[in-house]
Amino acid sequence: MKEVKVNVSKPYNIYISHDFNLFKGLLEKYKCHSLFIVTDDTVYNLYKNYFNQIPYIIGLKSIKPGKEAKT
């Protein structure tokens, strides 16, 4: 899992991973109360039922798959 620290007036971390178990562990560890998910259309379509079950989602953005869309 990759962790990116965002240093702004209220710092936060971004976690990047393909492992949903690690993701679930982070939710429990940090007692998340708000969550914004960025994924691509392929992953969203494969796991949309899972995304719908995650508590505290305040938003979800699905982008086109491919490197061009992720830059």
PDB file of N, H, CA, C and O in Angstrom:
ATOM      1  N   MET A   1       0.839  -1.159   0.000  1.00  0.00           N
ATOM      2  CA  MET A   1       0.000   0.000   0.000  1.00  0.00           C
ATOM      3  C   MET A   1       0.898   1.240   0.000  1.00  0.00           C
ATOM      4  O   MET A   1       1.901   1.301   0.711  1.00  0.00           O
ATOM      5  N   LYS A   2       0.516   2.214  -0.806  1.00  0.00           N
ATOM      6  H   LYS A   2      -0.299   2.165  -1.384  1.00  0.00           H
ATOM      7  CA  LYS A   2       1.250   3.471  -0.878  1.00  0.00           C
ATOM      8  C   LYS A   2       0.493   4.527  -0.078  1.00  0.00           C
ATOM      9  O   LYS A   2      -0.727   4.646  -0.189  1.00  0.00           O
ATOM     10  N   GLU A   3       1.228   5.289   0.728  1.00  0.00           N
ATOM     11  H   GLU A   3       2.220   5.192   0.818  1.00  0.00           H
ATOM     12  CA  GLU A   3       0.646   6.362   1.518  1.00  0.00           C
ATOM     13  C   GLU A   3       1.208   7.686   1.032  1.00  0.00           C
ATOM     14  O   GLU A   3       2.425   7.863   0.963  1.00  0.00           O
ATOM     15  N   VAL A   4       0.325   8.616   0.694  1.00  0.00           N
ATOM     16  H   VAL A   4      -0.663   8.473   0.749  1.00  0.00           H
ATOM     17  CA  VAL A   4       0.721   9.948   0.253  1.00  0.00           C
ATOM     18  C   VAL A   4       0.205  10.944   1.277  1.00  0.00           C
ATOM     19  O   VAL A   4      -0.994  11.000   1.551  1.00  0.00           O
ATOM     20  N   LYS A   5       1.119  11.732   1.843  1.00  0.00           N
ATOM     21  H   LYS A   5       2.093  11.686   1.620  1.00  0.00           H
ATOM     22  CA  LYS A   5       0.738  12.734   2.830  1.00  0.00           C
ATOM     23  C   LYS A   5       0.484  14.060   2.121  1.00  0.00           C
ATOM     24  O   LYS A   5       1.333  14.550   1.376  1.00  0.00           O
ATOM     25  N   VAL A   6      -0.688  14.631   2.359  1.00  0.00           N
ATOM     26  H   VAL A   6      -1.378  14.233   2.964  1.00  0.00           H
ATOM     27  CA  VAL A   6      -1.059  15.908   1.764  1.00  0.00           C
ATOM     28  C   VAL A   6      -0.933  16.968   2.856  1.00  0.00           C
ATOM     29  O   VAL A   6      -1.666  16.949   3.845  1.00  0.00           O
ATOM     30  N   ASN A   7       0.001  17.887   2.663  1.00  0.00           N
ATOM     31  H   ASN A   7       0.596  17.903   1.859  1.00  0.00           H
ATOM     32  CA  ASN A   7       0.264  18.925   3.660  1.00  0.00           C
ATOM     33  C   ASN A   7      -0.431  20.224   3.269  1.00  0.00           C
ATOM     34  O   ASN A   7       0.091  21.026   2.495  1.00  0.00           O
ATOM     35  N   VAL A   8      -1.611  20.404   3.822  1.00  0.00           N
ATOM     36  H   VAL A   8      -2.035  19.752   4.451  1.00  0.00           H
ATOM     37  CA  VAL A   8      -2.391  21.623   3.638  1.00  0.00           C
ATOM     38  C   VAL A   8      -2.784  22.117   5.030  1.00  0.00           C
ATOM     39  O   VAL A   8      -2.271  21.605   6.025  1.00  0.00           O
ATOM     40  N   SER A   9      -3.673  23.092   5.122  1.00  0.00           N
ATOM     41  H   SER A   9      -4.090  23.508   4.313  1.00  0.00           H
ATOM     42  CA  SER A   9      -4.026  23.637   6.436  1.00  0.00           C
ATOM     43  C   SER A   9      -4.551  22.557   7.388  1.00  0.00           C
ATOM     44  O   SER A   9      -4.318  22.625   8.595  1.00  0.00           O
ATOM     45  N   LYS A  10      -5.245  21.584   6.855  1.00  0.00           N
ATOM     46  H   LYS A  10      -5.435  21.529   5.875  1.00  0.00           H
ATOM     47  CA  LYS A  10      -5.674  20.431   7.651  1.00  0.00           C
ATOM     48  C   LYS A  10      -5.132  19.179   6.951  1.00  0.00           C
ATOM     49  O   LYS A  10      -5.806  18.611   6.092  1.00  0.00           O
ATOM     50  N   PRO A  11      -3.921  18.748   7.313  1.00  0.00           N
ATOM     51  CA  PRO A  11      -3.258  17.643   6.602  1.00  0.00           C
ATOM     52  C   PRO A  11      -4.062  16.340   6.632  1.00  0.00           C
ATOM     53  O   PRO A  11      -4.798  16.066   7.580  1.00  0.00           O
ATOM     54  N   TYR A  12      -3.902  15.556   5.579  1.00  0.00           N
ATOM     55  H   TYR A  12      -3.304  15.779   4.809  1.00  0.00           H
ATOM     56  CA  TYR A  12      -4.542  14.247   5.503  1.00  0.00           C
ATOM     57  C   TYR A  12      -3.682  13.325   4.656  1.00  0.00           C
ATOM     58  O   TYR A  12      -2.769  13.769   3.960  1.00  0.00           O
ATOM     59  N   ASN A  13      -3.987  12.036   4.725  1.00  0.00           N
ATOM     60  H   ASN A  13      -4.729  11.676   5.290  1.00  0.00           H
ATOM     61  CA  ASN A  13      -3.250  11.029   3.966  1.00  0.00           C
ATOM     62  C   ASN A  13      -4.149  10.439   2.886  1.00  0.00           C
ATOM     63  O   ASN A  13      -5.364  10.331   3.053  1.00  0.00           O
ATOM     64  N   ILE A  14      -3.524  10.062   1.781  1.00  0.00           N
ATOM     65  H   ILE A  14      -2.537  10.149   1.646  1.00  0.00           H
ATOM     66  CA  ILE A  14      -4.195   9.321   0.721  1.00  0.00           C
ATOM     67  C   ILE A  14      -3.539   7.955   0.666  1.00  0.00           C
ATOM     68  O   ILE A  14      -2.313   7.852   0.631  1.00  0.00           O
ATOM     69  N   TYR A  15      -4.349   6.903   0.659  1.00  0.00           N
ATOM     70  H   TYR A  15      -5.346   6.986   0.688  1.00  0.00           H
ATOM     71  CA  TYR A  15      -3.831   5.538   0.591  1.00  0.00           C
ATOM     72  C   TYR A  15      -4.204   4.938  -0.752  1.00  0.00           C
ATOM     73  O   TYR A  15      -5.350   5.029  -1.192  1.00  0.00           O
ATOM     74  N   ILE A  16      -3.226   4.324  -1.395  1.00  0.00           N
ATOM     75  H   ILE A  16      -2.295   4.249  -1.038  1.00  0.00           H
ATOM     76  CA  ILE A  16      -3.428   3.737  -2.714  1.00  0.00           C
ATOM     77  C   ILE A  16      -3.087   2.254  -2.627  1.00  0.00           C
ATOM     78  O   ILE A  16      -1.975   1.880  -2.253  1.00  0.00           O
ATOM     79  N   SER A  17      -4.061   1.415  -2.978  1.00  0.00           N
ATOM     80  H   SER A  17      -4.964   1.718  -3.282  1.00  0.00           H
ATOM     81  CA  SER A  17      -3.835  -0.022  -2.905  1.00  0.00           C
ATOM     82  C   SER A  17      -4.860  -0.744  -3.757  1.00  0.00           C
ATOM     83  O   SER A  17      -5.911  -0.198  -4.092  1.00  0.00           O
ATOM     84  N   HIS A  18      -4.537  -1.972  -4.098  1.00  0.00           N
ATOM     85  H   HIS A  18      -3.683  -2.415  -3.825  1.00  0.00           H
ATOM     86  CA  HIS A  18      -5.477  -2.818  -4.835  1.00  0.00           C
ATOM     87  C   HIS A  18      -6.101  -3.856  -3.908  1.00  0.00           C
ATOM     88  O   HIS A  18      -6.904  -4.675  -4.352  1.00  0.00           O
ATOM     89  N   ASP A  19      -5.743  -3.831  -2.631  1.00  0.00           N
ATOM     90  H   ASP A  19      -5.090  -3.165  -2.270  1.00  0.00           H
ATOM     91  CA  ASP A  19      -6.189  -4.841  -1.680  1.00  0.00           C
ATOM     92  C   ASP A  19      -7.302  -4.289  -0.787  1.00  0.00           C
ATOM     93  O   ASP A  19      -7.047  -3.444   0.071  1.00  0.00           O
ATOM     94  N   PHE A  20      -8.537  -4.766  -0.985  1.00  0.00           N
ATOM     95  H   PHE A  20      -8.744  -5.452  -1.682  1.00  0.00           H
ATOM     96  CA  PHE A  20      -9.660  -4.273  -0.207  1.00  0.00           C
ATOM     97  C   PHE A  20      -9.548  -4.629   1.271  1.00  0.00           C
ATOM     98  O   PHE A  20     -10.114  -3.926   2.109  1.00  0.00           O
ATOM     99  N   ASN A  21      -8.835  -5.699   1.616  1.00  0.00           N
ATOM    100  H   ASN A  21      -8.375  -6.269   0.935  1.00  0.00           H
ATOM    101  CA  ASN A  21      -8.662  -6.041   3.025  1.00  0.00           C
ATOM    102  C   ASN A  21      -7.835  -4.982   3.749  1.00  0.00           C
ATOM    103  O   ASN A  21      -8.129  -4.641   4.894  1.00  0.00           O
ATOM    104  N   LEU A  22      -6.804  -4.462   3.087  1.00  0.00           N
ATOM    105  H   LEU A  22      -6.565  -4.739   2.156  1.00  0.00           H
ATOM    106  CA  LEU A  22      -6.028  -3.372   3.671  1.00  0.00           C
ATOM    107  C   LEU A  22      -6.891  -2.129   3.837  1.00  0.00           C
ATOM    108  O   LEU A  22      -6.797  -1.423   4.841  1.00  0.00           O
ATOM    109  N   PHE A  23      -7.719  -1.875   2.857  1.00  0.00           N
ATOM    110  H   PHE A  23      -7.796  -2.448   2.041  1.00  0.00           H
ATOM    111  CA  PHE A  23      -8.639  -0.744   2.889  1.00  0.00           C
ATOM    112  C   PHE A  23      -9.588  -0.860   4.076  1.00  0.00           C
ATOM    113  O   PHE A  23      -9.778   0.100   4.823  1.00  0.00           O
ATOM    114  N   LYS A  24     -10.172  -2.021   4.244  1.00  0.00           N
ATOM    115  H   LYS A  24     -10.018  -2.800   3.637  1.00  0.00           H
ATOM    116  CA  LYS A  24     -11.095  -2.254   5.349  1.00  0.00           C
ATOM    117  C   LYS A  24     -10.382  -2.070   6.688  1.00  0.00           C
ATOM    118  O   LYS A  24     -10.945  -1.505   7.625  1.00  0.00           O
ATOM    119  N   GLY A  25      -9.135  -2.551   6.771  1.00  0.00           N
ATOM    120  H   GLY A  25      -8.677  -3.010   6.009  1.00  0.00           H
ATOM    121  CA  GLY A  25      -8.345  -2.378   7.984  1.00  0.00           C
ATOM    122  C   GLY A  25      -8.091  -0.916   8.317  1.00  0.00           C
ATOM    123  O   GLY A  25      -8.112  -0.530   9.486  1.00  0.00           O
ATOM    124  N   LEU A  26      -7.852  -0.099   7.293  1.00  0.00           N
ATOM    125  H   LEU A  26      -7.835  -0.413   6.344  1.00  0.00           H
ATOM    126  CA  LEU A  26      -7.647   1.337   7.520  1.00  0.00           C
ATOM    127  C   LEU A  26      -8.908   2.004   8.048  1.00  0.00           C
ATOM    128  O   LEU A  26      -8.836   2.857   8.933  1.00  0.00           O
ATOM    129  N   LEU A  27     -10.049   1.625   7.520  1.00  0.00           N
ATOM    130  H   LEU A  27     -10.108   0.932   6.801  1.00  0.00           H
ATOM    131  CA  LEU A  27     -11.310   2.194   8.011  1.00  0.00           C
ATOM    132  C   LEU A  27     -11.485   1.913   9.496  1.00  0.00           C
ATOM    133  O   LEU A  27     -11.891   2.789  10.259  1.00  0.00           O
ATOM    134  N   GLU A  28     -11.179   0.697   9.898  1.00  0.00           N
ATOM    135  H   GLU A  28     -10.849  -0.015   9.278  1.00  0.00           H
ATOM    136  CA  GLU A  28     -11.304   0.325  11.302  1.00  0.00           C
ATOM    137  C   GLU A  28     -10.241   1.018  12.152  1.00  0.00           C
ATOM    138  O   GLU A  28     -10.545   1.528  13.230  1.00  0.00           O
ATOM    139  N   LYS A  29      -9.009   1.040  11.677  1.00  0.00           N
ATOM    140  H   LYS A  29      -8.762   0.625  10.801  1.00  0.00           H
ATOM    141  CA  LYS A  29      -7.899   1.626  12.435  1.00  0.00           C
ATOM    142  C   LYS A  29      -8.119   3.106  12.724  1.00  0.00           C
ATOM    143  O   LYS A  29      -7.911   3.564  13.848  1.00  0.00           O
ATOM    144  N   TYR A  30      -8.540   3.848  11.707  1.00  0.00           N
ATOM    145  H   TYR A  30      -8.708   3.476  10.794  1.00  0.00           H
ATOM    146  CA  TYR A  30      -8.684   5.294  11.849  1.00  0.00           C
ATOM    147  C   TYR A  30     -10.104   5.743  12.187  1.00  0.00           C
ATOM    148  O   TYR A  30     -10.367   6.941  12.290  1.00  0.00           O
ATOM    149  N   LYS A  31     -11.015   4.794  12.359  1.00  0.00           N
ATOM    150  H   LYS A  31     -10.801   3.820  12.275  1.00  0.00           H
ATOM    151  CA  LYS A  31     -12.405   5.115  12.712  1.00  0.00           C
ATOM    152  C   LYS A  31     -12.952   6.216  11.784  1.00  0.00           C
ATOM    153  O   LYS A  31     -13.415   7.261  12.241  1.00  0.00           O
ATOM    154  N   CYS A  32     -12.885   5.957  10.498  1.00  0.00           N
ATOM    155  H   CYS A  32     -12.508   5.108  10.126  1.00  0.00           H
ATOM    156  CA  CYS A  32     -13.300   6.932   9.482  1.00  0.00           C
ATOM    157  C   CYS A  32     -14.771   7.298   9.620  1.00  0.00           C
ATOM    158  O   CYS A  32     -15.623   6.442   9.862  1.00  0.00           O
ATOM    159  N   HIS A  33     -15.051   8.589   9.462  1.00  0.00           N
ATOM    160  H   HIS A  33     -14.359   9.284   9.266  1.00  0.00           H
ATOM    161  CA  HIS A  33     -16.425   9.072   9.491  1.00  0.00           C
ATOM    162  C   HIS A  33     -16.820   9.744   8.190  1.00  0.00           C
ATOM    163  O   HIS A  33     -17.985  10.092   7.994  1.00  0.00           O
ATOM    164  N   SER A  34     -15.860   9.926   7.305  1.00  0.00           N
ATOM    165  H   SER A  34     -14.914   9.643   7.464  1.00  0.00           H
ATOM    166  CA  SER A  34     -16.158  10.429   5.963  1.00  0.00           C
ATOM    167  C   SER A  34     -15.115   9.862   5.015  1.00  0.00           C
ATOM    168  O   SER A  34     -13.935   9.747   5.348  1.00  0.00           O
ATOM    169  N   LEU A  35     -15.577   9.516   3.838  1.00  0.00           N
ATOM    170  H   LEU A  35     -16.535   9.610   3.567  1.00  0.00           H
ATOM    171  CA  LEU A  35     -14.719   8.820   2.890  1.00  0.00           C
ATOM    172  C   LEU A  35     -15.095   9.224   1.477  1.00  0.00           C
ATOM    173  O   LEU A  35     -16.268   9.200   1.105  1.00  0.00           O
ATOM    174  N   PHE A  36     -14.088   9.597   0.687  1.00  0.00           N
ATOM    175  H   PHE A  36     -13.135   9.616   0.988  1.00  0.00           H
ATOM    176  CA  PHE A  36     -14.279   9.883  -0.731  1.00  0.00           C
ATOM    177  C   PHE A  36     -13.438   8.889  -1.504  1.00  0.00           C
ATOM    178  O   PHE A  36     -12.235   8.780  -1.268  1.00  0.00           O
ATOM    179  N   ILE A  37     -14.051   8.165  -2.420  1.00  0.00           N
ATOM    180  H   ILE A  37     -15.028   8.254  -2.612  1.00  0.00           H
ATOM    181  CA  ILE A  37     -13.362   7.123  -3.169  1.00  0.00           C
ATOM    182  C   ILE A  37     -13.165   7.558  -4.614  1.00  0.00           C
ATOM    183  O   ILE A  37     -14.089   8.055  -5.258  1.00  0.00           O
ATOM    184  N   VAL A  38     -11.935   7.363  -5.118  1.00  0.00           N
ATOM    185  H   VAL A  38     -11.184   6.959  -4.594  1.00  0.00           H
ATOM    186  CA  VAL A  38     -11.629   7.566  -6.535  1.00  0.00           C
ATOM    187  C   VAL A  38     -11.234   6.200  -7.087  1.00  0.00           C
ATOM    188  O   VAL A  38     -10.333   5.546  -6.562  1.00  0.00           O
ATOM    189  N   THR A  39     -11.909   5.780  -8.139  1.00  0.00           N
ATOM    190  H   THR A  39     -12.641   6.311  -8.565  1.00  0.00           H
ATOM    191  CA  THR A  39     -11.641   4.490  -8.752  1.00  0.00           C
ATOM    192  C   THR A  39     -11.807   4.632 -10.262  1.00  0.00           C
ATOM    193  O   THR A  39     -12.167   5.703 -10.751  1.00  0.00           O
ATOM    194  N   ASP A  40     -11.550   3.570 -10.989  1.00  0.00           N
ATOM    195  H   ASP A  40     -11.258   2.700 -10.592  1.00  0.00           H
ATOM    196  CA  ASP A  40     -11.831   3.647 -12.429  1.00  0.00           C
ATOM    197  C   ASP A  40     -13.087   2.837 -12.733  1.00  0.00           C
ATOM    198  O   ASP A  40     -13.560   2.056 -11.908  1.00  0.00           O
ATOM    199  N   ASP A  41     -13.613   3.044 -13.941  1.00  0.00           N
ATOM    200  H   ASP A  41     -13.228   3.679 -14.611  1.00  0.00           H
ATOM    201  CA  ASP A  41     -14.882   2.420 -14.324  1.00  0.00           C
ATOM    202  C   ASP A  41     -14.829   0.896 -14.253  1.00  0.00           C
ATOM    203  O   ASP A  41     -15.816   0.263 -13.878  1.00  0.00           O
ATOM    204  N   THR A  42     -13.700   0.302 -14.606  1.00  0.00           N
ATOM    205  H   THR A  42     -12.898   0.815 -14.912  1.00  0.00           H
ATOM    206  CA  THR A  42     -13.573  -1.152 -14.584  1.00  0.00           C
ATOM    207  C   THR A  42     -13.713  -1.675 -13.154  1.00  0.00           C
ATOM    208  O   THR A  42     -14.488  -2.596 -12.899  1.00  0.00           O
ATOM    209  N   VAL A  43     -12.961  -1.085 -12.229  1.00  0.00           N
ATOM    210  H   VAL A  43     -12.331  -0.337 -12.437  1.00  0.00           H
ATOM    211  CA  VAL A  43     -13.026  -1.511 -10.823  1.00  0.00           C
ATOM    212  C   VAL A  43     -14.410  -1.235 -10.250  1.00  0.00           C
ATOM    213  O   VAL A  43     -14.970  -2.072  -9.542  1.00  0.00           O
ATOM    214  N   TYR A  44     -14.961  -0.068 -10.554  1.00  0.00           N
ATOM    215  H   TYR A  44     -14.506   0.612 -11.129  1.00  0.00           H
ATOM    216  CA  TYR A  44     -16.292   0.258 -10.042  1.00  0.00           C
ATOM    217  C   TYR A  44     -17.318  -0.776 -10.505  1.00  0.00           C
ATOM    218  O   TYR A  44     -18.119  -1.258  -9.704  1.00  0.00           O
ATOM    219  N   ASN A  45     -17.296  -1.112 -11.776  1.00  0.00           N
ATOM    220  H   ASN A  45     -16.646  -0.720 -12.427  1.00  0.00           H
ATOM    221  CA  ASN A  45     -18.272  -2.082 -12.288  1.00  0.00           C
ATOM    222  C   ASN A  45     -18.092  -3.472 -11.681  1.00  0.00           C
ATOM    223  O   ASN A  45     -19.070  -4.193 -11.485  1.00  0.00           O
ATOM    224  N   LEU A  46     -16.853  -3.852 -11.383  1.00  0.00           N
ATOM    225  H   LEU A  46     -16.059  -3.266 -11.542  1.00  0.00           H
ATOM    226  CA  LEU A  46     -16.609  -5.151 -10.757  1.00  0.00           C
ATOM    227  C   LEU A  46     -17.043  -5.184  -9.299  1.00  0.00           C
ATOM    228  O   LEU A  46     -17.510  -6.213  -8.812  1.00  0.00           O
ATOM    229  N   TYR A  47     -16.892  -4.063  -8.601  1.00  0.00           N
ATOM    230  H   TYR A  47     -16.512  -3.227  -8.996  1.00  0.00           H
ATOM    231  CA  TYR A  47     -17.090  -4.042  -7.149  1.00  0.00           C
ATOM    232  C   TYR A  47     -18.164  -3.067  -6.681  1.00  0.00           C
ATOM    233  O   TYR A  47     -18.165  -2.685  -5.510  1.00  0.00           O
ATOM    234  N   LYS A  48     -19.078  -2.651  -7.558  1.00  0.00           N
ATOM    235  H   LYS A  48     -19.077  -2.960  -8.508  1.00  0.00           H
ATOM    236  CA  LYS A  48     -20.059  -1.637  -7.157  1.00  0.00           C
ATOM    237  C   LYS A  48     -20.913  -2.084  -5.979  1.00  0.00           C
ATOM    238  O   LYS A  48     -21.296  -1.252  -5.157  1.00  0.00           O
ATOM    239  N   ASN A  49     -21.217  -3.348  -5.875  1.00  0.00           N
ATOM    240  H   ASN A  49     -20.906  -4.024  -6.543  1.00  0.00           H
ATOM    241  CA  ASN A  49     -21.975  -3.821  -4.710  1.00  0.00           C
ATOM    242  C   ASN A  49     -21.172  -3.641  -3.431  1.00  0.00           C
ATOM    243  O   ASN A  49     -21.733  -3.321  -2.383  1.00  0.00           O
ATOM    244  N   TYR A  50     -19.867  -3.844  -3.509  1.00  0.00           N
ATOM    245  H   TYR A  50     -19.411  -4.104  -4.360  1.00  0.00           H
ATOM    246  CA  TYR A  50     -19.004  -3.630  -2.346  1.00  0.00           C
ATOM    247  C   TYR A  50     -18.978  -2.151  -1.975  1.00  0.00           C
ATOM    248  O   TYR A  50     -19.122  -1.806  -0.802  1.00  0.00           O
ATOM    249  N   PHE A  51     -18.797  -1.278  -2.958  1.00  0.00           N
ATOM    250  H   PHE A  51     -18.680  -1.558  -3.910  1.00  0.00           H
ATOM    251  CA  PHE A  51     -18.760   0.152  -2.679  1.00  0.00           C
ATOM    252  C   PHE A  51     -20.044   0.616  -2.004  1.00  0.00           C
ATOM    253  O   PHE A  51     -20.007   1.469  -1.117  1.00  0.00           O
ATOM    254  N   ASN A  52     -21.166   0.067  -2.414  1.00  0.00           N
ATOM    255  H   ASN A  52     -21.196  -0.626  -3.135  1.00  0.00           H
ATOM    256  CA  ASN A  52     -22.450   0.459  -1.842  1.00  0.00           C
ATOM    257  C   ASN A  52     -22.597   0.040  -0.385  1.00  0.00           C
ATOM    258  O   ASN A  52     -23.467   0.558   0.313  1.00  0.00           O
ATOM    259  N   GLN A  53     -21.774  -0.879   0.086  1.00  0.00           N
ATOM    260  H   GLN A  53     -21.067  -1.300  -0.482  1.00  0.00           H
ATOM    261  CA  GLN A  53     -21.851  -1.350   1.468  1.00  0.00           C
ATOM    262  C   GLN A  53     -20.866  -0.653   2.403  1.00  0.00           C
ATOM    263  O   GLN A  53     -20.907  -0.888   3.611  1.00  0.00           O
ATOM    264  N   ILE A  54     -19.993   0.187   1.885  1.00  0.00           N
ATOM    265  H   ILE A  54     -19.960   0.377   0.904  1.00  0.00           H
ATOM    266  CA  ILE A  54     -18.992   0.857   2.712  1.00  0.00           C
ATOM    267  C   ILE A  54     -19.656   2.036   3.432  1.00  0.00           C
ATOM    268  O   ILE A  54     -20.255   2.905   2.798  1.00  0.00           O
ATOM    269  N   PRO A  55     -19.541   2.052   4.767  1.00  0.00           N
ATOM    270  CA  PRO A  55     -20.156   3.171   5.502  1.00  0.00           C
ATOM    271  C   PRO A  55     -19.364   4.464   5.317  1.00  0.00           C
ATOM    272  O   PRO A  55     -18.177   4.443   4.992  1.00  0.00           O
ATOM    273  N   TYR A  56     -20.025   5.550   5.524  1.00  0.00           N
ATOM    274  H   TYR A  56     -20.989   5.567   5.788  1.00  0.00           H
ATOM    275  CA  TYR A  56     -19.415   6.884   5.569  1.00  0.00           C
ATOM    276  C   TYR A  56     -18.931   7.417   4.232  1.00  0.00           C
ATOM    277  O   TYR A  56     -18.119   8.342   4.204  1.00  0.00           O
ATOM    278  N   ILE A  57     -19.403   6.863   3.123  1.00  0.00           N
ATOM    279  H   ILE A  57     -20.062   6.111   3.146  1.00  0.00           H
ATOM    280  CA  ILE A  57     -19.000   7.410   1.825  1.00  0.00           C
ATOM    281  C   ILE A  57     -19.723   8.738   1.608  1.00  0.00           C
ATOM    282  O   ILE A  57     -20.952   8.804   1.626  1.00  0.00           O
ATOM    283  N   ILE A  58     -18.934   9.792   1.403  1.00  0.00           N
ATOM    284  H   ILE A  58     -17.936   9.738   1.388  1.00  0.00           H
ATOM    285  CA  ILE A  58     -19.513  11.098   1.113  1.00  0.00           C
ATOM    286  C   ILE A  58     -19.445  11.408  -0.378  1.00  0.00           C
ATOM    287  O   ILE A  58     -20.046  12.375  -0.846  1.00  0.00           O
ATOM    288  N   GLY A  59     -18.708  10.579  -1.124  1.00  0.00           N
ATOM    289  H   GLY A  59     -18.220   9.794  -0.745  1.00  0.00           H
ATOM    290  CA  GLY A  59     -18.613  10.764  -2.559  1.00  0.00           C
ATOM    291  C   GLY A  59     -17.809   9.656  -3.202  1.00  0.00           C
ATOM    292  O   GLY A  59     -16.974   9.016  -2.563  1.00  0.00           O
ATOM    293  N   LEU A  60     -18.074   9.444  -4.471  1.00  0.00           N
ATOM    294  H   LEU A  60     -18.753   9.964  -4.990  1.00  0.00           H
ATOM    295  CA  LEU A  60     -17.340   8.445  -5.244  1.00  0.00           C
ATOM    296  C   LEU A  60     -17.189   8.976  -6.659  1.00  0.00           C
ATOM    297  O   LEU A  60     -18.169   9.378  -7.288  1.00  0.00           O
ATOM    298  N   LYS A  61     -15.964   8.977  -7.156  1.00  0.00           N
ATOM    299  H   LYS A  61     -15.168   8.651  -6.645  1.00  0.00           H
ATOM    300  CA  LYS A  61     -15.672   9.433  -8.519  1.00  0.00           C
ATOM    301  C   LYS A  61     -15.069   8.274  -9.288  1.00  0.00           C
ATOM    302  O   LYS A  61     -14.048   7.714  -8.889  1.00  0.00           O
ATOM    303  N   SER A  62     -15.700   7.923 -10.379  1.00  0.00           N
ATOM    304  H   SER A  62     -16.529   8.378 -10.703  1.00  0.00           H
ATOM    305  CA  SER A  62     -15.207   6.859 -11.239  1.00  0.00           C
ATOM    306  C   SER A  62     -14.699   7.487 -12.530  1.00  0.00           C
ATOM    307  O   SER A  62     -15.422   8.227 -13.197  1.00  0.00           O
ATOM    308  N   ILE A  63     -13.444   7.187 -12.878  1.00  0.00           N
ATOM    309  H   ILE A  63     -12.857   6.586 -12.336  1.00  0.00           H
ATOM    310  CA  ILE A  63     -12.827   7.753 -14.077  1.00  0.00           C
ATOM    311  C   ILE A  63     -12.605   6.655 -15.114  1.00  0.00           C
ATOM    312  O   ILE A  63     -12.643   5.465 -14.802  1.00  0.00           O
ATOM    313  N   LYS A  64     -12.373   7.083 -16.353  1.00  0.00           N
ATOM    314  H   LYS A  64     -12.342   8.049 -16.607  1.00  0.00           H
ATOM    315  CA  LYS A  64     -12.097   6.113 -17.421  1.00  0.00           C
ATOM    316  C   LYS A  64     -10.811   5.364 -17.126  1.00  0.00           C
ATOM    317  O   LYS A  64      -9.858   5.954 -16.615  1.00  0.00           O
ATOM    318  N   PRO A  65     -10.765   4.079 -17.438  1.00  0.00           N
ATOM    319  CA  PRO A  65      -9.526   3.339 -17.201  1.00  0.00           C
ATOM    320  C   PRO A  65      -8.419   3.764 -18.163  1.00  0.00           C
ATOM    321  O   PRO A  65      -8.685   4.241 -19.267  1.00  0.00           O
ATOM    322  N   GLY A  66      -7.199   3.588 -17.735  1.00  0.00           N
ATOM    323  H   GLY A  66      -6.983   3.201 -16.839  1.00  0.00           H
ATOM    324  CA  GLY A  66      -6.056   3.914 -18.582  1.00  0.00           C
ATOM    325  C   GLY A  66      -5.203   5.015 -17.987  1.00  0.00           C
ATOM    326  O   GLY A  66      -5.681   5.844 -17.212  1.00  0.00           O
ATOM    327  N   LYS A  67      -3.955   5.010 -18.354  1.00  0.00           N
ATOM    328  H   LYS A  67      -3.567   4.337 -18.984  1.00  0.00           H
ATOM    329  CA  LYS A  67      -3.004   5.980 -17.795  1.00  0.00           C
ATOM    330  C   LYS A  67      -3.359   7.417 -18.157  1.00  0.00           C
ATOM    331  O   LYS A  67      -3.115   8.326 -17.363  1.00  0.00           O
ATOM    332  N   GLU A  68      -3.920   7.637 -19.318  1.00  0.00           N
ATOM    333  H   GLU A  68      -4.118   6.899 -19.962  1.00  0.00           H
ATOM    334  CA  GLU A  68      -4.229   9.006 -19.751  1.00  0.00           C
ATOM    335  C   GLU A  68      -5.201   9.693 -18.810  1.00  0.00           C
ATOM    336  O   GLU A  68      -5.074  10.890 -18.548  1.00  0.00           O
ATOM    337  N   ALA A  69      -6.170   8.948 -18.299  1.00  0.00           N
ATOM    338  H   ALA A  69      -6.274   7.976 -18.511  1.00  0.00           H
ATOM    339  CA  ALA A  69      -7.189   9.527 -17.425  1.00  0.00           C
ATOM    340  C   ALA A  69      -6.684   9.756 -16.010  1.00  0.00           C
ATOM    341  O   ALA A  69      -7.293  10.508 -15.250  1.00  0.00           O
ATOM    342  N   LYS A  70      -5.581   9.119 -15.649  1.00  0.00           N
ATOM    343  H   LYS A  70      -5.086   8.508 -16.267  1.00  0.00           H
ATOM    344  CA  LYS A  70      -5.109   9.166 -14.273  1.00  0.00           C
ATOM    345  C   LYS A  70      -4.002  10.193 -14.048  1.00  0.00           C
ATOM    346  O   LYS A  70      -3.481  10.303 -12.938  1.00  0.00           O
ATOM    347  N   THR A  71      -3.639  10.937 -15.076  1.00  0.00           N
ATOM    348  H   THR A  71      -4.062  10.847 -15.977  1.00  0.00           H
ATOM    349  CA  THR A  71      -2.573  11.913 -14.866  1.00  0.00           C
ATOM    350  C   THR A  71      -3.134  13.245 -14.395  1.00  0.00           C
ATOM    351  O   THR A  71      -2.377  14.188 -14.168  1.00  0.00           O
TER     352      THR A  71
END
